Amino acid sequence: MKEPFSFEPGRIVESIQGRDRGYCFLVVRNAGDGLVEIADGDRHKLAKPKRKKTKHLRAKPALLNLTALRPEGGALQDSDLRRALEQNGFTRERSLCKEV
């Protein structure tokens, strides 16, 4: 089944396969060949994002501007990712990762 949303950087995704199934993440960058790097600032930090196949992810309609997550400037931090996910209704608990 084709995903209705693309996996560009800033897209919120939910893992549907693997140990992190049910958790929501933010796409940090495309790694090519059907792979993306995802992070949530908690389990997978920006310093070492998780590489995951796009077929194991479900894209959500929320698309965030990564540069706007840090309005005061500087490098993006893990706390910015955690705050962005919580503000958009994607909690960090597995059972509550649902759209609002």
MOPAC internal coordinates of N, CA, C and O (Angstrom, degrees):
PM7 1SCF
backbone

  N    0.0000 0     0.00 0     0.00 0    0    0    0
  C    1.4500 1     0.00 0     0.00 0    1    0    0
  C    1.5228 1   109.65 1     0.00 0    2    1    0
  O    1.2310 1   120.87 1   -47.18 1    3    2    1
  N    1.2942 1   115.94 1   132.82 1    3    2    1
  C    1.4533 1   121.37 1  -179.55 1    5    3    2
  C    1.5208 1   110.19 1   -78.46 1    6    5    3
  O    1.2310 1   121.02 1   -44.83 1    7    6    5
  N    1.3271 1   115.66 1   135.17 1    7    6    5
  C    1.4658 1   121.24 1   177.67 1    9    7    6
  C    1.5259 1   109.69 1   -71.63 1   10    9    7
  O    1.2310 1   119.79 1   -43.28 1   11   10    9
  N    1.3378 1   118.00 1   136.72 1   11   10    9
  C    1.4645 1   119.62 1   179.22 1   13   11   10
  C    1.5258 1   113.04 1   -74.63 1   14   13   11
  O    1.2310 1   120.14 1   162.74 1   15   14   13
  N    1.3441 1   117.33 1   -17.26 1   15   14   13
  C    1.4595 1   121.45 1  -179.62 1   17   15   14
  C    1.5225 1   108.98 1  -119.34 1   18   17   15
  O    1.2310 1   120.54 1   -31.19 1   19   18   17
  N    1.3292 1   116.58 1   148.81 1   19   18   17
  C    1.4595 1   120.48 1   179.10 1   21   19   18
  C    1.5300 1   109.95 1   -85.58 1   22   21   19
  O    1.2310 1   120.82 1   -13.46 1   23   22   21
  N    1.3092 1   116.03 1   166.54 1   23   22   21
  C    1.4627 1   122.60 1  -177.17 1   25   23   22
  C    1.5235 1   110.98 1  -104.28 1   26   25   23
  O    1.2310 1   120.17 1  -126.03 1   27   26   25
  N    1.3194 1   117.28 1    53.97 1   27   26   25
  C    1.4633 1   120.74 1   178.30 1   29   27   26
  C    1.5243 1   109.72 1   -82.71 1   30   29   27
  O    1.2310 1   119.80 1   -20.04 1   31   30   29
  N    1.3272 1   117.99 1   159.96 1   31   30   29
  C    1.4669 1   120.76 1   178.55 1   33   31   30
  C    1.5267 1   111.46 1   -57.12 1   34   33   31
  O    1.2310 1   121.25 1   -46.93 1   35   34   33
  N    1.3285 1   115.22 1   133.07 1   35   34   33
  C    1.4430 1   121.70 1  -178.32 1   37   35   34
  C    1.5187 1   113.25 1   103.78 1   38   37   35
  O    1.2310 1   119.90 1   168.60 1   39   38   37
  N    1.3190 1   117.79 1   -11.40 1   39   38   37
  C    1.4696 1   121.98 1   179.88 1   41   39   38
  C    1.5254 1   109.35 1   -76.17 1   42   41   39
  O    1.2310 1   120.15 1   -44.20 1   43   42   41
  N    1.3242 1   117.32 1   135.80 1   43   42   41
  C    1.4638 1   121.71 1   173.69 1   45   43   42
  C    1.5184 1   107.38 1   -86.24 1   46   45   43
  O    1.2310 1   121.05 1   -48.57 1   47   46   45
  N    1.3352 1   115.61 1   131.43 1   47   46   45
  C    1.4552 1   121.69 1  -177.88 1   49   47   46
  C    1.5233 1   109.83 1  -129.32 1   50   49   47
  O    1.2310 1   121.17 1   -23.66 1   51   50   49
  N    1.3235 1   115.37 1   156.34 1   51   50   49
  C    1.4600 1   122.09 1   174.93 1   53   51   50
  C    1.5198 1   107.78 1  -115.98 1   54   53   51
  O    1.2310 1   120.49 1   -46.31 1   55   54   53
  N    1.3146 1   116.66 1   133.69 1   55   54   53
  C    1.4570 1   121.47 1   178.09 1   57   55   54
  C    1.5231 1   108.90 1   -76.76 1   58   57   55
  O    1.2310 1   120.32 1   -48.90 1   59   58   57
  N    1.3462 1   116.99 1   131.10 1   59   58   57
  C    1.4584 1   120.64 1   178.90 1   61   59   58
  C    1.5213 1   112.11 1  -113.44 1   62   61   59
  O    1.2310 1   119.91 1   178.18 1   63   62   61
  N    1.3382 1   117.77 1    -1.82 1   63   62   61
  C    1.4550 1   122.42 1   177.96 1   65   63   62
  C    1.5208 1   109.70 1  -141.18 1   66   65   63
  O    1.2310 1   120.86 1   -30.69 1   67   66   65
  N    1.3226 1   115.96 1   149.31 1   67   66   65
  C    1.4579 1   120.49 1   174.95 1   69   67   66
  C    1.5173 1   113.13 1    98.93 1   70   69   67
  O    1.2310 1   121.07 1     3.75 1   71   70   69
  N    1.3101 1   115.56 1  -176.25 1   71   70   69
  C    1.4702 1   121.62 1  -178.72 1   73   71   70
  C    1.5204 1   112.67 1   -64.65 1   74   73   71
  O    1.2310 1   120.76 1   152.33 1   75   74   73
  N    1.3152 1   116.15 1   -27.67 1   75   74   73
  C    1.4670 1   120.07 1  -177.95 1   77   75   74
  C    1.5306 1   112.24 1   -94.69 1   78   77   75
  O    1.2310 1   120.10 1  -159.69 1   79   78   77
  N    1.3451 1   117.41 1    20.31 1   79   78   77
  C    1.4606 1   121.90 1  -179.46 1   81   79   78
  C    1.5311 1   109.95 1   -57.30 1   82   81   79
  O    1.2310 1   120.79 1   -47.85 1   83   82   81
  N    1.3260 1   116.09 1   132.15 1   83   82   81
  C    1.4524 1   121.89 1   178.55 1   85   83   82
  C    1.5157 1   114.18 1    95.59 1   86   85   83
  O    1.2310 1   119.81 1   167.73 1   87   86   85
  N    1.3261 1   117.96 1   -12.27 1   87   86   85
  C    1.4628 1   121.14 1  -179.95 1   89   87   86
  C    1.5236 1   109.97 1   -89.69 1   90   89   87
  O    1.2310 1   120.88 1   -29.52 1   91   90   89
  N    1.3215 1   115.92 1   150.48 1   91   90   89
  C    1.4652 1   121.39 1   177.86 1   93   91   90
  C    1.5233 1   110.11 1  -102.14 1   94   93   91
  O    1.2310 1   121.13 1   -36.39 1   95   94   93
  N    1.3178 1   115.45 1   143.61 1   95   94   93
  C    1.4549 1   123.28 1  -177.83 1   97   95   94
  C    1.5189 1   109.43 1  -136.98 1   98   97   95
  O    1.2310 1   121.01 1    -6.92 1   99   98   97
  N    1.3118 1   115.68 1   173.08 1   99   98   97
  C    1.4556 1   123.25 1   175.76 1  101   99   98
  C    1.5195 1   107.81 1  -117.17 1  102  101   99
  O    1.2310 1   120.04 1   -48.52 1  103  102  101
  N    1.3234 1   117.53 1   131.48 1  103  102  101
  C    1.4662 1   120.80 1   177.15 1  105  103  102
  C    1.5186 1   108.04 1   -71.59 1  106  105  103
  O    1.2310 1   120.74 1   -56.69 1  107  106  105
  N    1.3447 1   116.19 1   123.31 1  107  106  105
  C    1.4564 1   121.49 1  -178.50 1  109  107  106
  C    1.5253 1   110.46 1   -91.86 1  110  109  107
  O    1.2310 1   120.56 1   136.69 1  111  110  109
  N    1.3466 1   116.54 1   -43.31 1  111  110  109
  C    1.4654 1   120.54 1   178.44 1  113  111  110
  C    1.5188 1   110.07 1  -161.76 1  114  113  111
  O    1.2310 1   120.99 1   -22.29 1  115  114  113
  N    1.3273 1   115.72 1   157.71 1  115  114  113
  C    1.4578 1   121.37 1   173.89 1  117  115  114
  C    1.5131 1   108.89 1   -82.49 1  118  117  115
  O    1.2310 1   120.39 1   -43.56 1  119  118  117
  N    1.3271 1   116.85 1   136.44 1  119  118  117
  C    1.4538 1   121.32 1   179.70 1  121  119  118
  C    1.5242 1   111.22 1  -105.84 1  122  121  119
  O    1.2310 1   119.81 1  -178.74 1  123  122  121
  N    1.3125 1   117.97 1     1.26 1  123  122  121
  C    1.4610 1   122.31 1   177.40 1  125  123  122
  C    1.5146 1   112.28 1    82.74 1  126  125  123
  O    1.2310 1   120.57 1   -19.55 1  127  126  125
  N    1.3232 1   116.52 1   160.45 1  127  126  125
  C    1.4672 1   123.91 1   177.72 1  129  127  126
  C    1.5212 1   113.28 1    54.50 1  130  129  127
  O    1.2310 1   119.89 1  -136.68 1  131  130  129
  N    1.3098 1   117.82 1    43.32 1  131  130  129
  C    1.4539 1   121.43 1   177.58 1  133  131  130
  C    1.5125 1   114.71 1    75.42 1  134  133  131
  O    1.2310 1   120.05 1  -161.45 1  135  134  133
  N    1.3234 1   117.51 1    18.55 1  135  134  133
  C    1.4636 1   122.39 1   179.13 1  137  135  134
  C    1.5208 1   110.15 1  -116.81 1  138  137  135
  O    1.2310 1   120.94 1   -34.63 1  139  138  137
  N    1.3285 1   115.82 1   145.37 1  139  138  137
  C    1.4542 1   121.65 1   172.05 1  141  139  138
  C    1.5195 1   108.16 1  -133.15 1  142  141  139
  O    1.2310 1   120.85 1   -19.54 1  143  142  141
  N    1.3094 1   115.97 1   160.46 1  143  142  141
  C    1.4560 1   121.40 1   174.48 1  145  143  142
  C    1.5141 1   107.45 1  -106.47 1  146  145  143
  O    1.2310 1   121.02 1   -52.24 1  147  146  145
  N    1.3501 1   115.66 1   127.76 1  147  146  145
  C    1.4587 1   121.21 1  -176.00 1  149  147  146
  C    1.5201 1   110.05 1  -121.83 1  150  149  147
  O    1.2310 1   120.99 1   -27.91 1  151  150  149
  N    1.3242 1   115.71 1   152.09 1  151  150  149
  C    1.4629 1   121.89 1   178.08 1  153  151  150
  C    1.5152 1   108.16 1  -150.37 1  154  153  151
  O    1.2310 1   121.01 1   -25.99 1  155  154  153
  N    1.3313 1   115.67 1   154.01 1  155  154  153
  C    1.4647 1   120.53 1   175.15 1  157  155  154
  C    1.5185 1   112.03 1  -129.79 1  158  157  155
  O    1.2310 1   119.93 1   178.85 1  159  158  157
  N    1.3166 1   117.75 1    -1.15 1  159  158  157
  C    1.4560 1   121.30 1   178.61 1  161  159  158
  C    1.5097 1   113.70 1    82.35 1  162  161  159
  O    1.2310 1   120.05 1   177.73 1  163  162  161
  N    1.3329 1   117.51 1    -2.27 1  163  162  161
  C    1.4587 1   121.12 1  -178.64 1  165  163  162
  C    1.5263 1   109.93 1  -122.23 1  166  165  163
  O    1.2310 1   120.04 1   106.80 1  167  166  165
  N    1.3137 1   117.53 1   -73.20 1  167  166  165
  C    1.4680 1   120.71 1   178.76 1  169  167  166
  C    1.5240 1   111.69 1   -77.12 1  170  169  167
  O    1.2310 1   120.67 1   140.81 1  171  170  169
  N    1.3059 1   116.33 1   -39.19 1  171  170  169
  C    1.4652 1   121.50 1   178.46 1  173  171  170
  C    1.5273 1   107.76 1  -122.09 1  174  173  171
  O    1.2310 1   121.15 1   -67.80 1  175  174  173
  N    1.3174 1   115.40 1   112.20 1  175  174  173
  C    1.4659 1   122.07 1  -176.30 1  177  175  174
  C    1.5239 1   110.81 1   -84.35 1  178  177  175
  O    1.2310 1   120.79 1   -13.98 1  179  178  177
  N    1.3230 1   116.10 1   166.02 1  179  178  177
  C    1.4657 1   121.53 1   177.55 1  181  179  178
  C    1.5260 1   111.77 1   -66.12 1  182  181  179
  O    1.2310 1   120.25 1   149.78 1  183  182  181
  N    1.3280 1   117.13 1   -30.22 1  183  182  181
  C    1.4552 1   120.58 1  -179.60 1  185  183  182
  C    1.5281 1   111.63 1   -67.26 1  186  185  183
  O    1.2310 1   120.10 1   151.23 1  187  186  185
  N    1.3354 1   117.41 1   -28.77 1  187  186  185
  C    1.4623 1   121.59 1   179.56 1  189  187  186
  C    1.5248 1   108.78 1  -142.25 1  190  189  187
  O    1.2310 1   120.02 1  -103.31 1  191  190  189
  N    1.3428 1   117.57 1    76.69 1  191  190  189
  C    1.4640 1   119.93 1  -178.40 1  193  191  190
  C    1.5270 1   111.19 1   -71.02 1  194  193  191
  O    1.2310 1   121.07 1   -23.09 1  195  194  193
  N    1.3216 1   115.56 1   156.91 1  195  194  193
  C    1.4603 1   122.67 1   179.70 1  197  195  194
  C    1.5150 1   109.65 1   -83.62 1  198  197  195
  O    1.2310 1   120.58 1   -50.40 1  199  198  197
  N    1.3442 1   116.50 1   129.60 1  199  198  197
  C    1.4698 1   121.32 1   173.61 1  201  199  198
  C    1.5143 1   107.30 1   -88.07 1  202  201  199
  O    1.2310 1   120.62 1   -52.15 1  203  202  201
  N    1.3272 1   116.42 1   127.85 1  203  202  201
  C    1.4520 1   120.07 1  -176.34 1  205  203  202
  C    1.5226 1   109.62 1  -142.99 1  206  205  203
  O    1.2310 1   120.63 1   -36.27 1  207  206  205
  N    1.3278 1   116.41 1   143.73 1  207  206  205
  C    1.4536 1   121.11 1   176.87 1  209  207  206
  C    1.5221 1   109.62 1   -71.34 1  210  209  207
  O    1.2310 1   120.98 1   -37.39 1  211  210  209
  N    1.3213 1   115.74 1   142.61 1  211  210  209
  C    1.4591 1   119.81 1  -177.88 1  213  211  210
  C    1.5242 1   111.58 1   -67.25 1  214  213  211
  O    1.2310 1   119.43 1   156.35 1  215  214  213
  N    1.3202 1   118.69 1   -23.65 1  215  214  213
  C    1.4627 1   119.80 1   178.81 1  217  215  214
  C    1.5297 1   111.57 1   -71.20 1  218  217  215
  O    1.2310 1   120.05 1   166.61 1  219  218  217
  N    1.3294 1   117.51 1   -13.39 1  219  218  217
  C    1.4577 1   122.10 1   177.26 1  221  219  218
  C    1.5233 1   112.46 1   -98.67 1  222  221  219
  O    1.2310 1   120.58 1  -168.49 1  223  222  221
  N    1.3264 1   116.50 1    11.51 1  223  222  221
  C    1.4636 1   121.87 1  -178.32 1  225  223  222
  C    1.5231 1   110.31 1  -126.69 1  226  225  223
  O    1.2310 1   120.76 1   -29.88 1  227  226  225
  N    1.3238 1   116.16 1   150.12 1  227  226  225
  C    1.4576 1   121.98 1   173.02 1  229  227  226
  C    1.5230 1   106.93 1  -116.42 1  230  229  227
  O    1.2310 1   120.80 1   -62.11 1  231  230  229
  N    1.3173 1   116.08 1   117.89 1  231  230  229
  C    1.4699 1   121.02 1  -178.81 1  233  231  230
  C    1.5161 1   110.00 1   -75.85 1  234  233  231
  O    1.2310 1   120.66 1   -43.03 1  235  234  233
  N    1.3128 1   116.34 1   136.97 1  235  234  233
  C    1.4631 1   123.35 1   176.64 1  237  235  234
  C    1.5265 1   108.53 1   -97.03 1  238  237  235
  O    1.2310 1   119.60 1   -19.42 1  239  238  237
  N    1.3339 1   118.37 1   160.58 1  239  238  237
  C    1.4669 1   119.81 1  -177.91 1  241  239  238
  C    1.5213 1   114.21 1   -69.84 1  242  241  239
  O    1.2310 1   119.69 1   165.93 1  243  242  241
  N    1.3268 1   118.19 1   -14.07 1  243  242  241
  C    1.4691 1   120.90 1  -177.28 1  245  243  242
  C    1.5305 1   110.69 1   -76.65 1  246  245  243
  O    1.2310 1   120.74 1   -53.44 1  247  246  245
  N    1.3152 1   116.18 1   126.56 1  247  246  245
  C    1.4575 1   123.36 1   175.87 1  249  247  246
  C    1.5171 1   108.07 1  -125.21 1  250  249  247
  O    1.2310 1   120.51 1   -59.50 1  251  250  249
  N    1.3364 1   116.63 1   120.50 1  251  250  249
  C    1.4582 1   121.78 1  -176.92 1  253  251  250
  C    1.5190 1   110.65 1  -106.65 1  254  253  251
  O    1.2310 1   120.84 1   -32.40 1  255  254  253
  N    1.3115 1   115.99 1   147.60 1  255  254  253
  C    1.4507 1   122.06 1   174.03 1  257  255  254
  C    1.5288 1   107.43 1   -85.09 1  258  257  255
  O    1.2310 1   120.04 1   -67.55 1  259  258  257
  N    1.3325 1   117.54 1   112.45 1  259  258  257
  C    1.4633 1   121.23 1  -175.09 1  261  259  258
  C    1.5230 1   112.71 1   -62.97 1  262  261  259
  O    1.2310 1   119.84 1   147.63 1  263  262  261
  N    1.3216 1   117.92 1   -32.37 1  263  262  261
  C    1.4614 1   119.47 1   179.84 1  265  263  262
  C    1.5262 1   111.30 1   -73.76 1  266  265  263
  O    1.2310 1   120.15 1   153.76 1  267  266  265
  N    1.3320 1   117.31 1   -26.24 1  267  266  265
  C    1.4609 1   120.71 1   179.94 1  269  267  266
  C    1.5290 1   112.34 1   -80.18 1  270  269  267
  O    1.2310 1   119.90 1   168.56 1  271  270  269
  N    1.3306 1   117.80 1   -11.44 1  271  270  269
  C    1.4608 1   120.37 1   179.06 1  273  271  270
  C    1.5184 1   111.97 1   -69.76 1  274  273  271
  O    1.2310 1   120.53 1   159.37 1  275  274  273
  N    1.3224 1   116.60 1   -20.63 1  275  274  273
  C    1.4704 1   121.79 1   179.79 1  277  275  274
  C    1.5216 1   107.29 1  -121.74 1  278  277  275
  O    1.2310 1   119.28 1  -101.08 1  279  278  277
  N    1.3478 1   118.99 1    78.92 1  279  278  277
  C    1.4727 1   121.03 1  -174.07 1  281  279  278
  C    1.5219 1   113.84 1   -65.15 1  282  281  279
  O    1.2310 1   119.44 1   152.46 1  283  282  281
  N    1.3304 1   118.67 1   -27.54 1  283  282  281
  C    1.4619 1   120.01 1  -179.32 1  285  283  282
  C    1.5252 1   112.36 1   -80.84 1  286  285  283
  O    1.2310 1   120.04 1  -179.40 1  287  286  285
  N    1.3156 1   117.52 1     0.60 1  287  286  285
  C    1.4572 1   121.64 1   178.39 1  289  287  286
  C    1.5122 1   111.80 1    89.57 1  290  289  287
  O    1.2310 1   120.89 1    -3.81 1  291  290  289
  N    1.3042 1   115.90 1   176.19 1  291  290  289
  C    1.4548 1   120.52 1  -179.11 1  293  291  290
  C    1.5151 1   111.00 1    94.52 1  294  293  291
  O    1.2310 1   121.46 1     3.53 1  295  294  293
  N    1.3186 1   114.82 1  -176.47 1  295  294  293
  C    1.4582 1   121.13 1  -177.49 1  297  295  294
  C    1.5310 1   110.93 1   -77.46 1  298  297  295
  O    1.2310 1   120.95 1   -31.95 1  299  298  297
  N    1.3096 1   115.79 1   148.05 1  299  298  297
  C    1.4514 1   122.34 1   177.14 1  301  299  298
  C    1.5219 1   109.43 1   -66.27 1  302  301  299
  O    1.2310 1   120.10 1   -40.97 1  303  302  301
  N    1.3262 1   117.41 1   139.03 1  303  302  301
  C    1.4568 1   121.65 1  -178.20 1  305  303  302
  C    1.5207 1   110.13 1  -120.64 1  306  305  303
  O    1.2310 1   121.10 1   -15.27 1  307  306  305
  N    1.3428 1   115.50 1   164.73 1  307  306  305
  C    1.4580 1   121.32 1  -179.99 1  309  307  306
  C    1.5219 1   111.91 1   -61.21 1  310  309  307
  O    1.2310 1   120.27 1   143.96 1  311  310  309
  N    1.3219 1   117.10 1   -36.04 1  311  310  309
  C    1.4680 1   120.06 1   179.31 1  313  311  310
  C    1.5290 1   111.18 1   -64.37 1  314  313  311
  O    1.2310 1   120.00 1   149.33 1  315  314  313
  N    1.3249 1   117.60 1   -30.67 1  315  314  313
  C    1.4692 1   120.98 1   177.06 1  317  315  314
  C    1.5289 1   110.59 1   -65.99 1  318  317  315
  O    1.2310 1   120.62 1   140.57 1  319  318  317
  N    1.3311 1   116.42 1   -39.43 1  319  318  317
  C    1.4631 1   120.28 1   178.34 1  321  319  318
  C    1.5253 1   110.84 1   -66.55 1  322  321  319
  O    1.2310 1   120.31 1   134.57 1  323  322  321
  N    1.3218 1   117.02 1   -45.43 1  323  322  321
  C    1.4636 1   120.80 1   179.48 1  325  323  322
  C    1.5245 1   110.84 1   -60.35 1  326  325  323
  O    1.2310 1   120.54 1   135.62 1  327  326  325
  N    1.3185 1   116.58 1   -44.38 1  327  326  325
  C    1.4625 1   121.21 1  -179.69 1  329  327  326
  C    1.5349 1   110.90 1   -64.31 1  330  329  327
  O    1.2310 1   120.08 1   137.52 1  331  330  329
  N    1.3255 1   117.45 1   -42.48 1  331  330  329
  C    1.4630 1   121.31 1  -178.68 1  333  331  330
  C    1.5243 1   111.12 1   -64.48 1  334  333  331
  O    1.2310 1   120.12 1   138.16 1  335  334  333
  N    1.3274 1   117.37 1   -41.84 1  335  334  333
  C    1.4597 1   120.19 1   179.18 1  337  335  334
  C    1.5275 1   111.04 1   -65.31 1  338  337  335
  O    1.2310 1   120.13 1   138.52 1  339  338  337
  N    1.3207 1   117.36 1   -41.48 1  339  338  337
  C    1.4617 1   120.70 1  -179.57 1  341  339  338
  C    1.5239 1   111.80 1   -69.58 1  342  341  339
  O    1.2310 1   119.95 1   140.16 1  343  342  341
  N    1.3287 1   117.70 1   -39.84 1  343  342  341
  C    1.4654 1   120.97 1  -179.75 1  345  343  342
  C    1.5255 1   112.31 1   -66.51 1  346  345  343
  O    1.2310 1   120.11 1   152.64 1  347  346  345
  N    1.3314 1   117.39 1   -27.36 1  347  346  345
  C    1.4552 1   121.40 1  -179.90 1  349  347  346
  C    1.5206 1   112.58 1   -93.29 1  350  349  347
  O    1.2310 1   120.16 1  -170.18 1  351  350  349
  N    1.3342 1   117.29 1     9.82 1  351  350  349
  C    1.4558 1   120.95 1   174.27 1  353  351  350
  C    1.5121 1   115.18 1    86.29 1  354  353  351
  O    1.2310 1   119.42 1  -167.27 1  355  354  353
  N    1.3016 1   118.71 1    12.73 1  355  354  353
  C    1.4530 1   122.00 1   179.03 1  357  355  354
  C    1.5209 1   107.68 1  -106.72 1  358  357  355
  O    1.2310 1   121.04 1   -83.33 1  359  358  357
  N    1.3289 1   115.61 1    96.67 1  359  358  357
  C    1.4546 1   120.15 1  -176.92 1  361  359  358
  C    1.5157 1   110.44 1   -74.21 1  362  361  359
  O    1.2310 1   120.82 1   -13.08 1  363  362  361
  N    1.3187 1   116.03 1   166.92 1  363  362  361
  C    1.4601 1   120.44 1  -175.63 1  365  363  362
  C    1.5202 1   113.02 1   -89.52 1  366  365  363
  O    1.2310 1   119.27 1   174.48 1  367  366  365
  N    1.3296 1   119.01 1    -5.52 1  367  366  365
  C    1.4520 1   120.72 1   177.56 1  369  367  366
  C    1.5150 1   109.76 1   -84.35 1  370  369  367
  O    1.2310 1   120.80 1   -37.35 1  371  370  369
  N    1.3046 1   116.08 1   142.65 1  371  370  369
  C    1.4541 1   121.74 1  -175.98 1  373  371  370
  C    1.5269 1   111.63 1   -59.82 1  374  373  371
  O    1.2310 1   119.55 1   132.79 1  375  374  373
  N    1.3051 1   118.46 1   -47.21 1  375  374  373
  C    1.4577 1   121.14 1  -173.37 1  377  375  374
  C    1.5266 1   112.98 1   -72.91 1  378  377  375
  O    1.2310 1   119.37 1   163.33 1  379  378  377
  N    1.3265 1   118.80 1   -16.67 1  379  378  377
  C    1.4569 1   121.42 1  -175.82 1  381  379  378
  C    1.5250 1   113.30 1  -106.65 1  382  381  379
  O    1.2310 1   119.23 1  -170.59 1  383  382  381
  N    1.3043 1   119.08 1     9.41 1  383  382  381
  C    1.4534 1   122.93 1  -176.49 1  385  383  382
  C    1.5292 1   109.34 1   -77.92 1  386  385  383
  O    1.2310 1   120.92 1   -99.55 1  387  386  385
  N    1.3047 1   115.84 1    80.45 1  387  386  385
  C    1.4633 1   120.78 1  -177.78 1  389  387  386
  C    1.5242 1   108.68 1  -134.89 1  390  389  387
  O    1.2310 1   121.43 1   -21.33 1  391  390  389
  N    1.3156 1   114.87 1   158.67 1  391  390  389
  C    1.4588 1   119.85 1   177.27 1  393  391  390
  C    1.5186 1   109.42 1   -71.51 1  394  393  391
  O    1.2310 1   120.79 1   -32.87 1  395  394  393
  N    1.2979 1   116.09 1   147.13 1  395  394  393
  C    1.4776 1   121.17 1   177.45 1  397  395  394
  C    1.4973 1   109.40 1  -102.52 1  398  397  395
  O    1.2310 1   120.10 1   180.00 1  399  398  397

